[in-house]
Every structure is written in C-alpha cells, then in structure tokens.
Amino acid sequence: MKIGVPKEIKPNENRVALTPIGAEVLKRHGHKVYVETNAGRGSGFSDADYKRSGASILKKAKEVFDTADMIMKVKEPIKPEYSLIRKNQVVFTYFHFASSKELTEAIIKSKCIAIAYETVQKDDHSLPLLIPMSEVAGRMAPQEGAKYLERTMGGRGVLLGGVPGTEPANVIVLGGGIVGTNAAKIAAGFGAKVTIMDNNLYRLRYLDDVMPKNVTTMMSNPYNIREAIKTADLVIGAVLIAGAKAPKLITKSMLKLMKPGSVIVDVSVDQGGCIETCKPTTHANPTYFVNDVLHYCVANMPGAVPFTSTIALTNATLPYAVELANKGWHKACSDNHELKLGLNIINGAITYKGVADAFKFRYTDVDEMM
C-alpha cells in the first residue's frame, strides 16, 4: 500500500502523523511511504531523517494525496484539504466530526473511508489512540492554567501551589477519565487544592484510592458543580463521550458565580466543549474573556509539544496503520473490532451513531457497509 503523510496546516500545529521510525516499520512490511517536504520539521524530524528510513519526499500536499491509498494525519482535514481527498481513499486521523458540521459534510461528499483515531475502541471501552494525546493535554492543562492565572496574563494573580502562609489555588477538574486524571495529578503536584468530579461512583472510588491527599473526589451533578466553581481559581474541562458532543456542564449564567480573573481550560473543546461559553482558539490567540473569566480553549493543545506528542501518537497508531496497510481497510476492520469502531464515514454514509446524532443526519449501521 502507498501511505501518504502530508504536512499539517492547521494553525500552529507542529505535529506530524508518523515518525521516521514509523515510516521504516511500514517500509519493512513492504509498503511505500510518501511524506510532504518539511512535514516533520515542527516535530524535530528532517526530510533527511525520513529518506534514511526509506520514505519518499514529495514537494506538495496534492502530490501526497494524489499518490497515497491511505492518508495518515494528526488533525482533521481543513477546508484547503477537502478537495484533495478522493473516493475510496482511506483517511486515518483525529476527525472529531461531532464538533463540525462543515467537516462532516465535506467528508461525506468526498466518499472516502474515514477512520477516526478517537473512536477506535478496545473491549474494555478504552480509546487507545486518544489516550496518548489525552495524557499530553491533561498534563498540559494545569501548566497552561497556572500560566494564565498570573496577573500579567490576565488572571487573578494566584500561584497554583501557594507558599507557606498563603492558600494554594483551588482547582476543579470536570471528568475523571484520562485527561482529568492526568490534570489532577499535575495540579496536585504543583501543590494546588484539587477537586475531581465525575458521575461514575466506581471511578471516584478508584481515584480516591490512588490520588494524593490534596485531591478530593466529588460526584458530578449540577448542584455540586455550581457550588464548586464559586471558589475555583482554575476549572479544567475534561469530559469525553466518544465520538459525540461533550455535555455542557457549566452554562453562561453559571460564570457569574466564578471569581473575576479565574481561569477555564476546556480540553473538551475539540468535541464541542463542556463549558457553554467555550469556542475553539489557537496557540497564536489562545484566550478570551467572558464575564471576567479567562477562557483557554486551544483545540490542539498537544501541538505545542510536538516532539513528545508525535512520538507518543506514533507509538499508539503504528500497529493499526500496519494492519490497515497489510490487509486493506475492509479486511482489517472486519478482523479487528477495535478498528471497525473507528469507521465513522464510509463512501458517504455515516456509520458512527454519535456523529449522525450530532447533526440529525442519517445513520447507517457499519455492518451494512461492510
């Protein structure tokens, strides 16, 4: 199979979908890898690195799309890429369709095979291709929150861990999954007072066992959230419903309860956000204010640490990419139920219910398309 790796063109996105080592592994399996020139530069990988791994370098994205049977990306295609995708071409990337009707309609129109990293799922319901980036984003969230709590950045002027004789910052983490767990660990490590909220009591019991003493667990419900945000310096949104829009746990009216200069970091933004006032921002313009509350809603947070993120992503995606390349998408997804769950759109038909429900589009059972 011919595998194409274009350069990411989303603003300030420095990751690349495949490391040179990943290209070498695919090459050893008998496949050809085509990488757009400078695709890996932002992650610290040169064209020469890819050439040494057996990949071919192409000058333009169009050449990569025209040549490849399967495209591997990091972020969802954006408007300049829509017309480059062709019928029956496999596109293997993070799509997050439920947050963008325009993208969903464009991929339907292309009639490609859209396999979404974020809905590939194991029998235990874990999301193996979302986990590494969730770990990165979760660990970054308190780091970014701490920065924007500084008065010079627009925040309240609160040091996350405090110092002897002062109170540490009060951090609320909405969601006890991979993002929330990693966020709580890092915030606790800073010395903050952390409350992690989830609606799964069994998960809360587990977190209560493993978290340090400065982390409190609390059942997530509207009353508890309203009360918690009144004293919050930093709120981290870490809610995920696989392939579907995130629920709105904090409404615009609830922002009036928060302290002026407090900070929201909504990691759920690429699935629509779990705060009603959330809208996607970029690394170039990451923040805005609503009701004197600073919002940080960058949709590709791991793109700020591309060397770490690219290696972590390739570690997770490569085994699946090899299987898709070795068998072709149809047999690979038939043989591997995890990959089958990644099928979101097949030749214009939406085969993932969360995506169809997001826009009230027609849903087709994936087995009908297989």
C-alpha positions as CSV (number, residue, x, y, z in Angstrom):
1,M,0.0,0.0,0.0
2,K,1.0,3.6,-0.6
3,I,0.8,5.6,2.6
4,G,0.9,9.4,2.5
5,V,1.9,11.8,5.3
6,P,1.0,15.4,4.5
7,K,2.2,18.4,6.4
8,E,-0.3,19.6,9.0
9,I,-1.7,23.0,8.0
10,K,-4.0,23.8,11.0
11,P,-2.6,27.0,12.6
12,N,0.3,26.4,14.9
13,E,0.0,22.6,14.5
14,N,3.6,21.3,14.6
15,R,2.9,17.5,15.0
16,V,3.3,15.0,12.2
17,A,1.3,11.7,11.9
18,L,4.3,9.4,11.5
19,T,7.9,9.5,12.8
20,P,10.8,8.3,10.6
21,I,10.9,5.1,12.7
22,G,7.2,4.6,11.8
23,A,8.0,5.0,8.1
24,E,10.8,2.5,8.4
25,V,8.5,-0.1,10.0
26,L,5.9,0.3,7.2
27,K,8.6,0.1,4.7
28,R,9.8,-3.2,6.2
29,H,6.3,-4.6,5.8
30,G,6.6,-3.9,2.0
31,H,4.7,-0.6,1.8
32,K,5.7,2.7,0.3
33,V,5.6,5.9,2.4
34,Y,5.3,9.4,0.9
35,V,6.0,12.4,3.1
36,E,5.4,16.0,2.2
37,T,8.5,18.1,2.4
38,N,9.1,19.6,5.9
39,A,6.1,17.7,7.3
40,G,8.2,16.6,10.3
41,R,10.2,19.8,10.8
42,G,8.0,21.2,13.6
43,S,8.4,17.9,15.5
44,G,12.2,17.9,15.0
45,F,12.3,15.4,12.1
46,S,14.0,16.4,8.9
47,D,13.4,15.3,5.3
48,A,16.7,13.5,5.5
49,D,15.5,11.5,8.5
50,Y,12.6,10.3,6.5
51,K,14.8,9.5,3.5
52,R,17.1,7.4,5.6
53,S,14.0,5.5,6.8
54,G,13.1,4.7,3.2
55,A,10.3,7.2,2.7
56,S,10.0,9.3,-0.5
57,I,9.7,13.1,-0.1
58,L,7.1,14.9,-2.2
59,K,7.0,18.7,-2.6
60,K,3.3,19.4,-2.3
61,A,0.3,18.1,-0.4
62,K,-1.6,17.5,-3.6
63,E,1.1,15.1,-4.7
64,V,0.9,13.2,-1.4
65,F,-2.9,12.9,-1.7
66,D,-2.8,12.0,-5.3
67,T,-0.3,9.3,-4.7
68,A,-1.5,7.7,-1.5
69,D,-4.0,4.9,-0.9
70,M,-4.1,5.8,2.8
71,I,-3.5,9.3,4.3
72,M,-2.2,9.5,7.8
73,K,-2.8,12.8,9.6
74,V,-2.9,14.2,13.1
75,K,-5.7,16.7,13.0
76,E,-8.9,16.7,11.0
77,P,-8.7,17.9,7.4
78,I,-9.5,21.6,7.0
79,K,-11.0,23.5,4.0
80,P,-8.0,23.6,1.7
81,E,-7.6,19.8,2.0
82,Y,-11.2,18.8,1.4
83,S,-10.9,18.8,-2.4
84,L,-7.7,16.7,-2.2
85,I,-9.4,13.7,-0.6
86,R,-10.8,11.2,-3.2
87,K,-13.3,8.4,-3.3
88,N,-12.2,5.2,-1.6
89,Q,-9.1,6.8,-0.1
90,V,-8.5,5.8,3.5
91,V,-8.0,8.8,5.8
92,F,-6.8,7.8,9.2
93,T,-6.7,10.7,11.7
94,Y,-8.4,12.5,14.5
95,F,-11.7,13.8,13.0
96,H,-13.9,14.8,15.9
97,F,-16.8,15.1,13.5
98,A,-19.4,15.9,16.1
99,S,-17.9,19.3,16.6
100,S,-18.0,20.4,12.9
101,K,-20.9,20.0,10.5
102,E,-18.9,21.5,7.7
103,L,-16.2,18.8,8.0
104,T,-18.8,16.1,8.3
105,E,-20.5,17.2,5.1
106,A,-17.1,17.6,3.3
107,I,-16.1,14.0,4.1
108,I,-19.5,12.7,3.1
109,K,-19.1,14.4,-0.2
110,S,-15.6,13.0,-0.7
111,K,-16.8,9.4,-0.4
112,C,-13.6,8.4,1.3
113,I,-13.1,5.9,4.1
114,A,-12.8,8.0,7.3
115,I,-11.3,6.1,10.2
116,A,-11.2,8.3,13.3
117,Y,-8.4,7.8,15.9
118,E,-10.7,8.9,18.6
119,T,-13.4,6.2,18.2
120,V,-11.1,3.2,17.8
121,Q,-12.0,1.3,21.0
122,K,-10.9,-1.8,22.9
123,D,-13.2,-4.3,24.6
124,D,-12.7,-2.5,27.9
125,H,-14.1,0.7,26.3
126,S,-10.6,2.4,26.5
127,L,-9.6,4.5,23.5
128,P,-6.1,3.5,22.6
129,L,-5.4,6.2,20.0
130,L,-6.9,9.0,22.1
131,I,-5.1,8.1,25.3
132,P,-1.6,9.4,24.4
133,M,-2.9,12.8,23.4
134,S,-5.3,12.9,26.3
135,E,-2.4,12.2,28.6
136,V,-0.4,15.1,27.0
137,A,-3.4,17.5,27.0
138,G,-4.3,16.5,30.6
139,R,-0.8,17.2,31.8
140,M,-0.6,20.5,29.9
141,A,-3.9,21.8,31.3
142,P,-2.7,22.8,34.8
143,Q,0.5,24.1,33.3
144,E,-1.5,26.4,31.0
145,G,-3.9,27.2,33.8
146,A,-1.0,28.2,36.1
147,K,0.4,30.5,33.4
148,Y,-2.9,32.3,32.8
149,L,-3.6,32.7,36.5
150,E,-0.7,35.1,36.5
151,R,-1.9,38.7,36.6
152,T,0.4,39.7,33.7
153,M,-1.5,37.1,31.6
154,G,-5.0,38.3,32.7
155,G,-5.6,36.0,35.6
156,R,-6.2,36.6,39.3
157,G,-2.5,36.6,40.2
158,V,-2.7,33.3,42.1
159,L,0.3,30.9,42.4
160,L,-1.1,27.4,41.8
161,G,0.8,25.9,44.8
162,G,0.8,28.9,47.0
163,V,3.7,29.4,49.5
164,P,3.8,28.9,53.3
165,G,1.3,31.2,54.9
166,T,-0.9,31.5,51.9
167,E,-3.7,29.4,50.4
168,P,-2.9,27.3,47.3
169,A,-5.1,27.7,44.2
170,N,-8.4,25.8,44.2
171,V,-8.6,23.6,41.0
172,I,-11.8,21.9,39.8
173,V,-11.4,19.1,37.3
174,L,-14.6,18.1,35.5
175,G,-14.2,14.5,34.4
176,G,-12.2,11.6,35.9
177,G,-11.0,9.9,32.7
178,I,-7.6,10.0,31.2
179,V,-7.5,13.8,30.7
180,G,-8.9,14.5,34.2
181,T,-6.7,12.0,36.0
182,N,-3.6,13.4,34.4
183,A,-4.7,17.0,35.0
184,A,-5.4,16.3,38.7
185,K,-2.0,14.6,39.2
186,I,-0.1,17.5,37.8
187,A,-2.2,20.2,39.6
188,A,-1.7,18.2,42.8
189,G,2.0,18.0,42.1
190,F,2.1,21.8,41.9
191,G,0.6,21.8,45.4
192,A,-2.9,23.0,44.5
193,K,-6.1,22.0,46.3
194,V,-7.8,19.8,43.7
195,T,-11.4,18.5,43.4
196,I,-12.0,16.0,40.6
197,M,-15.6,15.4,39.6
198,D,-17.2,12.5,37.8
199,N,-20.6,10.9,37.6
200,N,-19.2,7.4,37.9
201,L,-19.0,6.4,41.6
202,Y,-16.8,3.4,40.9
203,R,-14.3,5.7,39.1
204,L,-14.4,8.1,42.0
205,R,-13.6,5.3,44.4
206,Y,-10.6,4.3,42.3
207,L,-9.4,7.9,42.1
208,D,-9.8,8.4,45.8
209,D,-7.5,5.4,46.4
210,V,-4.7,6.5,44.0
211,M,-4.7,10.3,44.3
212,P,-2.6,12.2,46.8
213,K,-4.2,13.7,49.9
214,N,-4.6,17.2,48.3
215,V,-7.1,15.7,45.8
216,T,-10.8,15.4,46.8
217,T,-13.3,13.4,44.7
218,M,-16.9,14.6,44.3
219,M,-19.9,13.4,42.4
220,S,-20.6,15.5,39.3
221,N,-24.1,17.0,39.3
222,P,-25.4,20.5,38.6
223,Y,-25.6,21.5,42.3
224,N,-22.1,20.3,43.1
225,I,-20.7,22.0,40.1
226,R,-22.4,25.3,40.9
227,E,-21.1,25.2,44.4
228,A,-17.6,24.2,43.5
229,I,-17.0,26.9,40.8
230,K,-17.8,29.6,43.3
231,T,-14.4,29.1,45.0
232,A,-12.5,27.9,41.9
233,D,-9.4,29.6,40.7
234,L,-8.9,27.2,37.8
235,V,-11.6,24.9,36.2
236,I,-10.4,22.2,33.8
237,G,-12.9,20.7,31.4
238,A,-12.0,17.1,30.8
239,V,-15.3,15.4,29.7
240,L,-15.4,13.0,26.8
241,I,-18.2,11.0,25.2
242,A,-16.5,9.0,22.4
243,G,-17.4,10.4,19.0
244,A,-20.2,12.6,20.3
245,K,-20.5,16.2,21.6
246,A,-19.4,16.9,25.1
247,P,-22.3,17.8,27.5
248,K,-22.4,21.4,28.7
249,L,-21.7,21.2,32.4
250,I,-21.1,24.9,33.0
251,T,-23.6,27.4,31.4
252,K,-23.0,31.0,30.6
253,S,-25.2,32.1,33.6
254,M,-23.1,30.0,35.9
255,L,-20.0,32.0,35.0
256,K,-21.4,34.8,37.2
257,L,-20.7,32.6,40.2
258,M,-17.0,32.5,39.4
259,K,-14.4,34.9,40.7
260,P,-13.1,37.6,38.3
261,G,-9.8,36.6,36.9
262,S,-10.4,32.9,37.4
263,V,-9.4,30.6,34.5
264,I,-11.1,27.9,32.5
265,V,-9.1,25.4,30.4
266,D,-11.5,23.4,28.3
267,V,-9.7,20.3,27.0
268,S,-13.1,19.1,25.6
269,V,-13.2,21.9,23.1
270,D,-12.4,19.6,20.1
271,Q,-15.6,17.7,20.9
272,G,-17.6,20.9,21.3
273,G,-16.5,21.8,24.8
274,C,-18.1,21.1,28.2
275,I,-18.5,24.8,29.0
276,E,-21.2,26.7,27.2
277,T,-19.1,29.7,26.6
278,C,-16.2,27.7,25.1
279,K,-15.2,28.3,21.4
280,P,-12.1,26.9,19.8
281,T,-9.0,29.0,19.9
282,T,-5.4,28.7,18.6
283,H,-1.9,28.7,20.1
284,A,-1.5,32.1,18.4
285,N,-4.6,33.6,20.1
286,P,-5.4,31.1,22.9
287,T,-7.6,33.1,25.3
288,Y,-10.6,35.4,25.6
289,F,-12.8,36.6,28.5
290,V,-16.5,36.1,29.2
291,N,-17.9,37.7,32.4
292,D,-14.4,38.4,33.6
293,V,-13.5,34.7,33.4
294,L,-10.4,33.9,31.2
295,H,-11.1,31.0,28.8
296,Y,-8.2,29.0,27.3
297,C,-9.8,26.7,24.6
298,V,-7.0,25.7,22.3
299,A,-8.3,22.7,20.2
300,N,-4.9,21.2,19.6
301,M,-3.1,21.6,22.9
302,P,-0.5,18.8,22.3
303,G,0.6,20.6,19.2
304,A,2.6,22.9,21.5
305,V,4.8,20.0,22.5
306,P,5.2,18.3,19.1
307,F,8.3,16.2,19.7
308,T,6.7,14.4,22.7
309,S,3.3,14.3,21.1
310,T,4.4,12.9,17.7
311,I,6.4,10.1,19.3
312,A,3.5,9.2,21.7
313,L,1.0,9.3,18.8
314,T,3.1,7.1,16.5
315,N,3.6,4.6,19.3
316,A,-0.2,4.2,19.5
317,T,-1.2,4.4,15.8
318,L,1.5,2.4,14.1
319,P,0.2,-1.1,14.9
320,Y,-3.2,-0.2,13.5
321,A,-1.6,1.6,10.5
322,V,0.4,-1.6,9.7
323,E,-2.7,-3.7,9.9
324,L,-4.6,-1.4,7.6
325,A,-1.8,-1.4,5.1
326,N,-1.2,-5.1,5.3
327,K,-4.8,-6.2,4.9
328,G,-6.6,-3.2,3.4
329,W,-9.3,-1.3,5.3
330,H,-12.1,-3.7,4.7
331,K,-10.4,-6.9,5.9
332,A,-8.5,-5.1,8.7
333,C,-11.8,-3.7,10.1
334,S,-13.6,-7.0,9.6
335,D,-10.8,-8.8,11.5
336,N,-10.2,-6.2,14.2
337,H,-13.3,-4.9,16.1
338,E,-11.3,-2.1,17.6
339,L,-10.6,-0.7,14.1
340,K,-14.2,-1.3,13.0
341,L,-15.4,1.1,15.7
342,G,-13.1,3.7,14.1
343,L,-15.1,3.7,10.9
344,N,-17.1,7.0,11.0
345,I,-17.9,7.6,7.4
346,I,-17.8,5.0,4.5
347,N,-18.3,6.2,0.9
348,G,-20.6,9.0,2.0
349,A,-22.5,7.0,4.7
350,I,-22.2,7.9,8.4
351,T,-21.5,4.7,10.2
352,Y,-20.9,6.1,13.7
353,K,-24.1,7.0,15.6
354,G,-22.7,9.8,17.7
355,V,-21.8,11.7,14.5
356,A,-25.2,11.2,12.9
357,D,-27.0,12.2,16.1
358,A,-24.9,15.4,16.4
359,F,-26.5,16.8,13.2
360,K,-29.6,14.7,12.9
361,F,-28.1,13.1,9.8
362,R,-29.0,9.6,8.5
363,Y,-27.1,6.8,10.3
364,T,-26.2,3.6,8.5
365,D,-25.1,0.6,10.5
366,V,-21.5,-0.2,9.8
367,D,-22.3,-3.8,9.0
368,E,-24.4,-2.8,6.1
369,M,-21.4,-1.1,4.5
370,M,-19.0,-3.9,5.2
